[in-house]
Amino acid sequence: MKLIQLLKPHLIALFCLVTGIVHAAAIYPIDQANILAGSKFDIKVEFNSVVNQNDVILELNGKPINTLVTVKPEFIANENGKGSSLVFRDVQISKAGKYQLIASVPQERLQVSWDVYASGPRKVKNVILFVGDGMTIANRTAARVLSKGITEGKYQGRLAFDDMPSTAMIGTSGSDSLITDSANSMSAYTTGHKTAVNAMGLYVSRATDNLSHPKVETIAELIKRNTRMSVGIVSDAELEDATPAAVVAHTRRRADKQYIADQLLASGADVILGGGSAYFYPQSTKGSKRKDEQNLIDGFKAKGYQLAFTKQQLLAESSSKNTKKLFGVFHPDNMDGSLDRLYLKKNTVEQYPNQPDLTEMTQSAIDVLSRNPNGFFLMVEAALIDKFNHPLDWERAAFDTIMLSNAVQIAKDFAKTHPDTLIIVTPDHTHSGSISGVVHDDKPGALREKVGVYADAGYPNYPKADLKGYPNKIDVSKRLAYFYGSYPDHYETMHPKLDGTFVPAIKDEAGKYVANPKYIQLQEDAIHVGGNLPTNQESGVHAADDAVLNAQGPGSEKFKGFMDNTEVFRVMVESLGLSSK
């Protein structure tokens, strides 16, 4: 009988393995997590089996956990039929150092180690984080060619972030996959913790409710809780989209856009500018995507925000010295890119002709936020670089990279008179894509024969850019040969898409994505390219390639070599002294 008792834990584990019902035990935060001293986070322990709470032993650095963690845990006897769990909400560890948490019951033992670090004193007044969503090296190169020109091998100018003194290569992978999305990659920047694809502001556990997973505090929450600084969020995507959402929200699914809109209102962020108005209006309003009658526009107004719905209103409200809080929403969905707004007038520009540029939103945000003598944190996203890279529309992505450069220049000009400002420019992740040559329309033969490589490439003949850095014509006779490395079936035209964003693939009757026949109908010599992605993918996908970060200002010297994306958070909170009392 005694032998059976000794073997019981092992027999249970063997039974689970054989019957296929093993669920990996886990502790969150995960092993090797870096945690800012004084920040709030949830601890969750998940056992493989149903256990008695009285049998659970939790030791933090060799002492009972309740000697360091004063909050009472929630015990879940059998979470979703997968085993017992304990959850400690809003834990704070104030002392920096190495911590080891051991959780044990008679039949299993779990262990993780954490590095809790202090920020030290505050070193900067302001931090401006620019995110070129999905921006890869080739986007930058194409933008530089179009906006600055190149003569005999030398560029005739640089993008605003090209000459920043600090550069680092950023690893972007998440906790569950080599390939990231914008939710978990941006969450790493805003929390300093890894998470999984489609998640933000939390660790993905076995909870089934999107909002019940163990949470970690964001930089915006830290600032609002610990300082009198202001916070700003700017994006030309929906404000509920992954990158702006990750500044304030905590959810397993980035698609929880109504919840994210609610969190934007609750966050207390002082400036919020972008698209996505459909989630701020009650369900009964035409075009609303909400499932209730909450009117968040009225909510912002009641909280003292000035409101803007057009470019003209934005400029008027931001220029008023009385404006300390500003909410602006300029499109029900993602805003239109610069190529369409400024030149082609395609996509939804005719429906929404008064959308501001990213530069105007950036300037407005800085104008309002800088009225706070205690400083500010501002996140500005050039979201459409990513949204044009996905459908393989490199010209539109290049124009929005130019727009990002112009927005960064506004921040650099501000920093000239406010040198206590740290400016960071980085993608959250990358895309495949490279410039392989120049397409020459006058070359004889089939379309592929018109691609000049090496010495035959020569240079494109885009016209000289205007004062904003944009050439007024892109359908020239010598164009960049820009090719993506991941793609669905599509027709390659090697021409810019002047009638709207490229739609490379559409679903067939079997539900698989096939090359969009529109483009062979428009251009007889378009090349059918068999996709290298699964047939359930309609567009290009993200890449694991390192992201290139540039920075200037106090603290920027910490950006060097290869860094994990969670380290970007660490540099920002150390610069702002967010663990200091």
Residue pairs with C-beta under 8 A, 6 or more apart in sequence:
8 107
9 106
9 107
9 108
12 49
12 107
13 22
13 48
13 107
13 108
16 22
16 48
16 49
22 48
23 46
23 48
23 82
23 83
23 206
24 48
25 46
25 47
25 48
25 83
25 108
25 110
26 44
26 45
26 46
26 110
26 205
26 206
27 43
27 44
27 45
27 46
27 101
27 103
27 110
27 111
27 112
28 42
28 43
28 44
28 203
28 205
28 214
29 35
29 41
29 43
29 112
29 114
29 193
29 203
29 214
29 216
30 112
30 175
30 194
30 203
31 111
31 112
31 113
32 112
32 113
32 114
32 115
33 112
33 114
33 115
33 193
33 194
34 114
34 115
34 116
34 117
34 192
34 193
34 566
34 570
35 41
35 93
35 114
35 115
35 116
35 117
35 192
35 193
36 116
36 117
36 118
36 119
36 192
36 222
36 570
36 573
36 578
36 579
37 93
37 94
37 95
37 96
37 116
37 117
37 118
37 119
37 579
38 92
38 93
38 94
38 226
38 578
38 579
38 581
39 92
39 216
39 217
39 222
39 578
39 579
40 90
40 91
40 92
40 215
40 216
40 217
40 221
40 225
41 90
41 91
41 92
41 193
41 214
41 215
41 216
41 217
42 87
42 88
42 89
42 90
42 91
42 202
42 203
42 214
42 215
42 216
43 69
43 86
43 87
43 88
43 91
43 101
43 214
44 85
44 86
44 87
44 88
44 203
44 205
44 213
44 214
45 56
45 58
45 85
45 86
45 87
45 103
45 110
46 79
46 82
46 83
46 84
46 85
46 205
46 206
47 83
47 84
47 85
47 103
47 105
47 108
47 110
48 82
48 83
48 107
48 108
49 83
49 84
49 105
49 107
49 108
50 77
50 78
50 83
50 84
51 83
51 84
51 105
51 107
52 105
53 75
53 77
53 84
53 86
55 105
55 106
56 84
56 86
56 103
56 104
56 105
57 102
57 103
57 104
57 105
58 64
58 65
58 86
58 101
58 102
58 103
59 65
59 101
59 102
60 67
60 68
60 69
60 99
60 100
60 101
61 68
61 99
61 100
62 100
65 88
65 101
68 93
69 88
69 91
69 93
71 88
71 89
71 90
71 91
72 88
73 86
73 87
73 88
74 86
74 87
74 88
74 89
75 84
75 85
75 86
76 84
76 85
76 86
76 87
77 84
78 84
79 85
79 206
79 207
80 206
80 207
80 208
82 206
85 205
85 206
86 103
87 214
89 215
93 99
93 116
95 116
96 116
96 117
96 118
96 579
97 116
98 113
98 114
98 115
98 116
99 113
99 114
99 115
99 116
100 111
100 112
100 113
100 114
101 111
101 112
101 113
101 114
102 109
102 110
102 111
103 109
103 110
103 111
104 110
117 570
117 579
118 579
118 580
119 573
119 574
119 576
119 577
119 578
119 579
119 580
120 574
120 577
120 579
120 580
121 577
121 580
122 575
122 576
122 577
122 580
123 554
123 555
123 574
123 575
123 576
123 577
124 375
124 420
124 421
124 422
124 553
124 554
124 555
124 575
124 576
125 375
125 418
125 420
125 421
126 369
126 370
126 375
126 376
126 377
126 378
126 418
126 420
126 421
126 422
127 376
127 377
127 378
127 421
127 422
127 424
127 572
127 575
127 576
128 366
128 377
128 378
128 380
128 411
128 421
128 422
128 423
128 424
129 189
129 377
129 378
129 379
129 380
129 424
129 426
129 572
130 161
130 380
130 381
130 382
130 404
130 407
130 408
130 411
130 423
130 424
130 425
130 426
131 186
131 189
131 243
131 379
131 380
131 381
131 382
131 426
131 427
131 428
132 139
132 382
132 385
132 401
132 404
132 425
132 426
132 427
133 182
133 237
133 243
133 381
133 382
133 383
133 384
133 385
133 386
133 387
133 427
133 428
133 429
134 182
134 385
134 386
134 387
134 389
134 390
134 397
134 427
134 428
134 429
134 430
134 431
134 542
135 382
135 385
135 386
135 401
135 404
135 427
135 430
135 547
136 389
136 427
136 430
136 431
136 432
136 433
136 543
136 545
137 430
137 434
137 548
138 394
138 433
138 434
138 435
138 482
139 385
139 389
139 394
139 397
139 398
139 401
139 431
139 433
140 159
140 162
140 401
140 548
141 435
142 394
142 395
142 397
142 398
142 401
142 435
142 480
142 482
143 159
143 398
143 399
143 401
143 402
143 405
144 150
144 155
144 157
144 158
144 159
144 162
145 155
145 435
145 460
145 462
145 480
146 398
146 399
146 402
146 462
146 465
146 469
146 470
146 471
146 474
147 157
147 159
147 402
147 405
147 465
147 469
147 470
147 471
148 155
148 156
148 157
148 158
148 159
148 465
148 469
149 155
149 156
149 157
149 462
149 464
149 465
150 156
150 459
151 459
159 401
159 402
159 405
159 408
160 405
160 406
160 408
160 409
160 412
161 405
161 408
161 425
161 550
162 550
164 423
164 425
164 550
164 551
164 552
164 556
165 551
165 552
165 556
165 557
166 550
166 551
166 552
166 556
166 557
166 558
166 559
166 560
167 548
167 549
167 550
167 551
167 559
167 560
168 548
168 549
168 551
168 559
168 560
168 561
168 562
168 563
169 546
169 547
169 548
169 549
169 561
169 562
169 563
170 426
170 427
170 546
170 547
170 548
170 549
170 562
170 563
170 564
170 565
170 568
171 546
171 562
171 563
171 564
171 565
172 180
172 185
172 188
172 427
172 428
172 429
172 430
172 544
172 546
172 547
172 565
173 179
173 180
173 544
174 180
174 181
174 184
174 185
174 188
174 194
174 195
174 196
174 197
175 184
175 194
175 195
175 196
175 203
175 204
176 196
176 197
176 204
177 196
177 197
178 544
179 197
179 541
179 542
179 543
179 544
180 197
180 428
180 429
180 542
180 544
181 197
181 198
181 242
181 254
181 429
181 542
182 241
182 242
182 243
182 246
182 254
182 386
182 428
182 429
183 195
183 197
183 198
183 199
183 200
183 242
183 245
183 246
183 254
184 194
184 195
184 196
184 197
184 198
184 199
184 200
185 428
185 429
185 565
186 200
186 242
186 243
186 246
186 247
186 428
187 193
187 195
187 199
187 200
187 201
187 246
188 194
188 195
188 564
188 565
188 566
188 568
188 569
189 246
189 426
189 428
189 565
189 568
189 569
190 200
190 201
190 218
190 219
190 220
190 246
190 247
190 379
190 569
191 201
191 216
191 217
191 218
191 219
191 569
192 216
192 566
192 569
192 570
192 573
193 203
193 216
193 566
194 566
195 201
195 202
195 203
195 204
196 204
198 252
198 253
198 254
198 255
199 213
199 251
199 252
199 253
199 254
200 242
200 245
200 246
200 249
200 250
200 251
200 254
201 215
201 216
201 218
201 246
201 248
201 249
201 250
201 251
202 213
202 214
202 215
202 216
202 250
202 251
202 252
203 213
203 214
203 216
204 213
204 252
205 213
205 214
207 213
207 252
210 251
210 252
210 253
210 256
210 259
211 250
211 251
211 252
211 256
211 259
213 250
213 252
215 250
216 250
217 225
218 246
218 247
218 248
218 250
219 247
219 377
219 569
219 572
219 573
219 578
220 231
220 233
220 247
220 248
220 267
220 269
220 377
221 248
221 267
222 573
222 578
223 229
223 231
223 377
223 576
223 578
224 231
224 267
224 268
226 578
227 374
227 375
227 576
227 578
228 372
228 374
229 372
229 374
229 375
229 376
229 377
229 576
230 270
230 271
230 368
230 369
230 372
230 374
230 375
230 376
230 377
231 247
231 267
231 268
231 269
231 270
231 271
231 376
231 377
231 378
232 269
232 270
232 271
232 272
232 273
232 365
232 368
232 369
232 376
232 377
232 378
232 379
233 239
233 244
233 247
233 248
233 264
233 269
233 271
233 272
233 273
233 274
233 378
233 379
234 244
234 271
234 272
234 273
234 274
234 358
234 361
234 362
234 365
234 378
234 379
234 380
234 381
235 241
235 243
235 244
235 273
235 274
235 275
235 380
235 381
235 383
236 274
236 275
236 334
236 335
236 337
236 358
236 361
236 381
236 382
236 383
236 384
236 400
237 243
237 244
237 274
237 275
237 276
237 334
237 335
237 381
237 383
237 384
237 387
238 244
238 257
238 274
238 275
238 276
238 278
238 279
238 333
238 334
239 245
239 260
239 261
239 264
239 272
239 274
239 275
239 276
239 329
240 257
240 258
240 260
240 261
240 264
240 276
240 279
241 254
241 276
241 334
241 383
242 254
243 379
243 381
243 383
243 428
244 264
244 274
244 379
244 381
245 254
245 257
245 260
245 263
245 264
247 267
247 269
247 379
248 263
248 264
248 266
248 267
248 269
249 256
249 259
249 260
249 263
249 264
250 263
251 259
251 260
254 260
257 276
257 279
257 289
258 279
258 289
258 290
258 291
258 292
260 279
261 276
261 279
261 280
261 290
261 296
262 294
262 296
264 272
264 296
265 296
265 299
265 300
265 303
270 324
270 325
270 326
270 368
270 369
270 372
270 376
271 325
271 326
271 327
271 364
271 365
271 368
271 369
271 378
272 300
272 326
272 327
272 328
273 308
273 314
273 326
273 327
273 328
273 329
273 330
273 356
273 361
273 364
273 365
274 328
274 329
274 330
274 335
274 361
275 329
275 330
275 331
275 332
275 333
275 334
275 335
276 329
276 331
276 332
276 333
276 334
277 287
277 309
277 329
277 330
277 331
277 332
278 287
278 288
278 289
278 290
278 332
278 333
279 288
279 289
279 290
279 296
280 295
280 296
280 297
280 300
280 329
281 287
281 288
281 290
281 295
281 296
281 297
282 288
282 290
282 292
282 293
282 294
282 295
283 290
283 291
283 292
283 293
284 293
287 332
297 307
297 327
297 329
300 307
300 327
301 307
303 325
304 324
304 325
305 325
305 326
305 327
306 317
306 320
306 323
306 325
306 326
306 327
307 313
307 317
307 327
307 328
308 314
308 316
308 317
308 318
308 326
308 327
308 328
308 329
308 330
309 328
309 329
309 330
310 330
310 354
310 355
310 356
311 330
311 354
311 355
311 356
311 357
311 360
312 354
313 328
314 326
314 328
314 330
314 356
314 360
314 361
314 364
315 356
315 360
315 364
317 323
317 326
317 328
317 364
318 326
318 363
318 364
318 365
318 367
318 368
319 367
321 371
323 368
323 371
324 368
324 371
324 372
325 368
326 364
326 365
326 368
328 356
328 361
328 364
330 352
330 354
330 355
330 356
331 348
331 352
331 355
333 348
334 383
334 384
334 387
335 352
335 355
335 384
336 347
336 348
336 349
336 352
336 355
337 347
337 384
337 387
337 388
337 396
337 399
337 400
337 403
338 357
338 358
338 399
338 400
338 402
338 403
338 470
339 395
339 396
339 399
339 400
339 470
339 474
340 346
340 347
340 349
340 396
340 500
341 349
341 355
341 357
342 399
342 470
343 470
343 472
344 498
346 498
346 499
346 500
346 501
347 500
347 501
349 355
356 364
357 403
357 406
358 380
358 382
358 400
358 403
358 404
358 406
358 407
359 403
359 406
359 407
359 410
361 380
362 380
362 407
362 410
362 411
363 410
365 378
365 380
366 378
366 410
366 411
366 414
369 376
369 378
370 376
370 414
370 418
375 420
377 572
377 576
380 407
380 411
382 400
382 401
382 403
382 404
382 407
384 396
384 397
384 400
385 397
385 400
385 401
385 404
386 431
388 394
388 396
388 397
388 400
388 501
389 397
389 431
389 433
389 484
389 540
390 431
390 539
390 540
390 541
391 501
391 502
391 503
391 504
391 539
391 540
392 484
392 487
392 490
392 502
392 504
392 539
392 540
393 497
393 501
393 502
394 433
394 480
394 482
394 484
395 474
395 496
395 497
396 497
396 501
399 470
402 468
402 469
402 470
404 425
405 469
406 468
406 469
408 423
408 425
411 421
411 423
412 423
412 552
414 421
415 421
415 423
415 552
415 553
419 553
419 554
420 553
420 554
421 553
422 551
422 552
422 553
422 554
422 555
422 556
422 572
422 575
423 551
423 552
423 553
423 556
424 549
424 550
424 551
424 556
424 559
424 568
424 571
424 572
425 549
425 550
425 551
426 547
426 548
426 549
426 550
426 568
427 547
427 548
428 547
428 565
429 542
429 543
429 547
430 542
430 543
430 544
430 545
430 546
430 547
431 484
431 486
431 540
431 541
431 542
431 543
432 484
432 485
432 486
432 540
432 541
432 543
432 545
433 482
433 483
433 484
433 485
434 482
434 483
434 485
435 480
435 481
435 482
436 451
436 453
436 481
436 482
436 483
437 451
437 452
437 453
437 454
437 456
437 457
437 481
438 451
438 452
438 457
438 458
438 459
438 460
438 478
438 479
438 480
438 481
439 450
439 451
439 452
439 478
439 479
439 480
439 481
439 494
440 450
440 451
440 452
440 458
440 477
440 478
441 450
441 477
441 478
442 477
443 449
443 450
443 452
446 525
447 492
447 493
447 494
447 525
447 526
447 527
448 527
450 494
451 481
451 494
452 458
452 481
453 481
457 481
458 478
459 478
460 476
460 478
460 479
460 480
461 476
461 477
461 478
462 471
462 473
462 474
462 476
462 479
463 471
463 472
463 473
463 476
464 471
465 471
466 472
474 496
475 495
475 496
475 498
479 494
479 495
479 496
481 494
484 540
485 543
486 532
486 533
486 540
486 541
486 543
487 504
487 529
487 531
487 532
487 533
487 539
487 540
488 504
488 505
488 513
488 515
488 531
488 533
488 535
488 537
488 538
488 539
488 540
489 504
489 505
489 513
489 514
489 515
489 528
489 529
489 530
489 531
489 535
490 504
490 505
490 515
490 516
490 519
490 529
490 531
491 504
491 515
491 516
491 517
491 519
491 520
491 523
491 526
491 527
491 528
491 529
492 526
492 527
492 529
493 519
493 522
493 523
493 526
495 523
503 516
503 518
504 515
504 516
504 538
504 539
505 513
505 514
505 515
505 516
505 531
505 537
505 538
505 539
506 513
506 514
506 516
506 538
507 513
507 514
507 538
508 514
512 535
512 536
513 531
513 535
513 536
513 537
513 538
514 535
515 528
515 529
519 526
520 526
520 528
531 537
533 540
533 541
546 562
547 565
549 559
549 563
549 568
551 559
554 575
555 571
555 572
555 574
555 575
558 571
558 574
559 571
573 579
